[in-house]
Amino acid sequence: MRILTTAIVCALGALLGSAVAQLGPDMKLEDAGFVMRPANTAEQLAHIKRVPPRRFVARTKSGKRYYVYADPELCKCVFVGDGVALEAYRDMRKRLQQPDTVPGSGVAPQAELVEDMDGDLSNLIDDGNILDYSF
């Protein structure tokens, strides 16, 4: 019985550890000025899943550039922010000590900037969409 309890506690600890490793970057995104939008409907989650996960995707709308960071697995949410938020996030990450600079995936998100959003996906983003920066 004691071995089973120990195994369960270790498994839960490993799961919690990986979740916390991803939550760190998510909280830093909000601290930098990104706005977190949870996917509350199946349609919103479908839109989030069209964006490359845990990578910055740039989009230009009405002549203004903004960035989307989607996390369809853990938080089922998207973070949207402008260039100021992206720079604040990069600056914040530079100041952190090494253990905090690499998320659980082993890839630094700020190094994963996709230059521009796919045109087909960009056409699907109407005003008020979860991926739209203007609402």
The 8 nearest C-alpha neighbors of each residue, nearest first, counted from 0:
[[1, 3, 2, 4, 5, 6, 7, 8],
 [0, 2, 4, 3, 5, 6, 7, 8],
 [3, 1, 5, 4, 0, 6, 7, 8],
 [4, 2, 6, 0, 5, 1, 7, 8],
 [3, 5, 1, 7, 6, 2, 8, 0],
 [6, 4, 2, 8, 3, 7, 9, 1],
 [5, 7, 3, 9, 4, 8, 2, 10],
 [8, 6, 10, 4, 9, 5, 11, 3],
 [7, 9, 5, 11, 10, 6, 12, 4],
 [10, 8, 12, 6, 7, 11, 5, 13],
 [9, 11, 7, 13, 12, 8, 6, 14],
 [12, 10, 14, 8, 13, 9, 15, 7],
 [11, 13, 9, 15, 10, 14, 16, 8],
 [12, 14, 16, 10, 11, 15, 9, 17],
 [15, 13, 11, 17, 16, 12, 18, 10],
 [14, 16, 18, 12, 13, 17, 11, 19],
 [17, 15, 13, 19, 14, 18, 12, 20],
 [16, 18, 20, 14, 19, 15, 103, 13],
 [19, 17, 15, 21, 20, 16, 22, 14],
 [18, 20, 22, 16, 21, 17, 15, 23],
 [21, 19, 103, 17, 18, 23, 102, 22],
 [22, 20, 18, 19, 23, 103, 24, 102],
 [21, 23, 19, 25, 24, 20, 26, 18],
 [22, 24, 26, 21, 25, 20, 19, 27],
 [23, 25, 27, 26, 22, 21, 28, 102],
 [26, 24, 22, 28, 27, 23, 29, 21],
 [27, 25, 29, 23, 28, 24, 22, 30],
 [26, 28, 30, 24, 29, 25, 31, 23],
 [29, 27, 31, 25, 26, 33, 30, 24],
 [28, 30, 33, 26, 32, 31, 27, 34],
 [29, 31, 27, 28, 32, 26, 33, 88],
 [32, 30, 88, 28, 87, 84, 29, 33],
 [31, 33, 84, 29, 30, 34, 28, 80],
 [32, 34, 80, 29, 79, 28, 78, 84],
 [33, 35, 78, 79, 29, 80, 32, 36],
 [36, 34, 78, 77, 33, 37, 76, 79],
 [35, 37, 77, 76, 78, 34, 38, 129],
 [38, 36, 76, 39, 75, 77, 35, 74],
 [37, 39, 43, 44, 76, 40, 75, 36],
 [40, 38, 37, 43, 41, 44, 42, 75],
 [39, 41, 43, 42, 38, 44, 45, 37],
 [40, 42, 44, 43, 45, 39, 38, 46],
 [41, 43, 45, 40, 44, 46, 38, 39],
 [44, 42, 38, 46, 40, 45, 41, 129],
 [43, 45, 47, 41, 38, 46, 42, 48],
 [44, 46, 42, 48, 43, 47, 41, 49],
 [47, 45, 43, 49, 44, 48, 42, 50],
 [48, 46, 44, 49, 45, 50, 69, 71],
 [47, 49, 45, 50, 46, 71, 44, 51],
 [48, 50, 46, 47, 51, 45, 120, 52],
 [49, 51, 48, 47, 52, 69, 46, 56],
 [50, 52, 54, 49, 53, 69, 48, 56],
 [53, 51, 69, 54, 70, 50, 71, 68],
 [54, 52, 69, 70, 68, 108, 51, 55],
 [55, 53, 111, 52, 68, 108, 112, 51],
 [54, 56, 112, 68, 67, 113, 111, 66],
 [55, 57, 113, 67, 66, 116, 112, 115],
 [58, 56, 66, 115, 116, 114, 65, 113],
 [59, 57, 116, 65, 64, 115, 66, 60],
 [58, 60, 64, 63, 62, 65, 61, 57],
 [59, 61, 62, 63, 64, 58, 65, 132],
 [62, 60, 63, 59, 64, 133, 58, 65],
 [61, 63, 60, 59, 64, 58, 65, 133],
 [64, 62, 59, 60, 61, 65, 58, 81],
 [65, 63, 59, 58, 60, 81, 62, 57],
 [64, 66, 81, 58, 80, 57, 82, 59],
 [67, 65, 57, 80, 56, 79, 81, 58],
 [66, 68, 79, 56, 55, 78, 69, 57],
 [69, 67, 55, 78, 54, 77, 53, 56],
 [70, 68, 77, 52, 53, 47, 71, 76],
 [69, 71, 76, 53, 52, 75, 72, 77],
 [72, 70, 75, 48, 69, 76, 47, 73],
 [73, 71, 75, 70, 74, 52, 76, 48],
 [72, 74, 75, 70, 71, 18, 21, 76],
 [73, 75, 76, 70, 72, 71, 37, 22],
 [76, 74, 71, 72, 70, 73, 38, 37],
 [75, 77, 37, 38, 74, 36, 70, 71],
 [76, 78, 69, 36, 68, 35, 70, 37],
 [77, 79, 35, 68, 34, 33, 67, 36],
 [80, 78, 67, 33, 34, 66, 132, 68],
 [79, 81, 33, 66, 84, 65, 34, 32],
 [80, 82, 65, 84, 83, 66, 85, 64],
 [81, 83, 85, 84, 86, 65, 80, 64],
 [82, 84, 86, 81, 85, 87, 80, 32],
 [83, 85, 32, 87, 31, 81, 82, 86],
 [86, 84, 82, 88, 87, 83, 89, 81],
 [85, 87, 89, 83, 88, 84, 90, 82],
 [88, 86, 84, 90, 31, 85, 89, 91],
 [89, 87, 31, 91, 85, 86, 90, 84],
 [90, 88, 86, 92, 91, 87, 85, 93],
 [91, 89, 87, 93, 88, 92, 86, 94],
 [90, 92, 88, 94, 89, 93, 87, 95],
 [91, 93, 89, 95, 90, 94, 100, 88],
 [94, 92, 90, 91, 95, 89, 100, 96],
 [95, 93, 91, 92, 90, 96, 100, 89],
 [96, 94, 92, 93, 100, 99, 97, 91],
 [95, 97, 98, 99, 100, 94, 93, 92],
 [96, 98, 100, 99, 95, 101, 93, 94],
 [99, 97, 100, 96, 101, 95, 102, 20],
 [100, 98, 97, 101, 96, 95, 102, 23],
 [99, 101, 97, 98, 92, 95, 102, 96],
 [100, 102, 107, 105, 99, 106, 98, 103],
 [103, 101, 104, 105, 20, 21, 106, 107],
 [102, 104, 20, 105, 21, 17, 101, 106],
 [103, 105, 102, 106, 101, 21, 107, 20],
 [104, 106, 103, 102, 101, 107, 108, 100],
 [107, 105, 104, 101, 108, 102, 103, 110],
 [106, 108, 101, 110, 109, 102, 105, 100],
 [109, 107, 111, 110, 54, 106, 53, 55],
 [108, 110, 111, 107, 112, 89, 55, 54],
 [111, 109, 108, 107, 112, 106, 54, 55],
 [110, 112, 108, 54, 109, 55, 113, 107],
 [113, 111, 55, 110, 56, 54, 114, 109],
 [112, 114, 56, 115, 55, 111, 57, 54],
 [113, 115, 57, 112, 56, 116, 58, 55],
 [116, 114, 57, 58, 113, 56, 117, 59],
 [115, 117, 58, 57, 56, 121, 118, 120],
 [116, 118, 120, 119, 121, 115, 122, 58],
 [119, 117, 121, 120, 122, 116, 115, 123],
 [120, 118, 122, 121, 117, 123, 116, 124],
 [121, 119, 123, 122, 117, 118, 116, 124],
 [120, 122, 118, 123, 119, 124, 117, 116],
 [121, 123, 120, 119, 124, 118, 125, 117],
 [124, 122, 120, 121, 125, 119, 46, 128],
 [125, 123, 121, 122, 128, 131, 130, 126],
 [124, 126, 128, 123, 127, 131, 122, 130],
 [125, 127, 128, 131, 124, 134, 133, 132],
 [126, 128, 134, 125, 131, 129, 133, 130],
 [127, 129, 131, 130, 125, 126, 124, 43],
 [130, 128, 131, 43, 127, 36, 38, 77],
 [131, 129, 128, 132, 124, 67, 77, 79],
 [132, 130, 128, 129, 133, 127, 126, 124],
 [131, 133, 134, 79, 130, 65, 80, 129],
 [132, 134, 131, 126, 127, 60, 128, 130],
 [133, 127, 132, 131, 126, 128, 129, 130]]
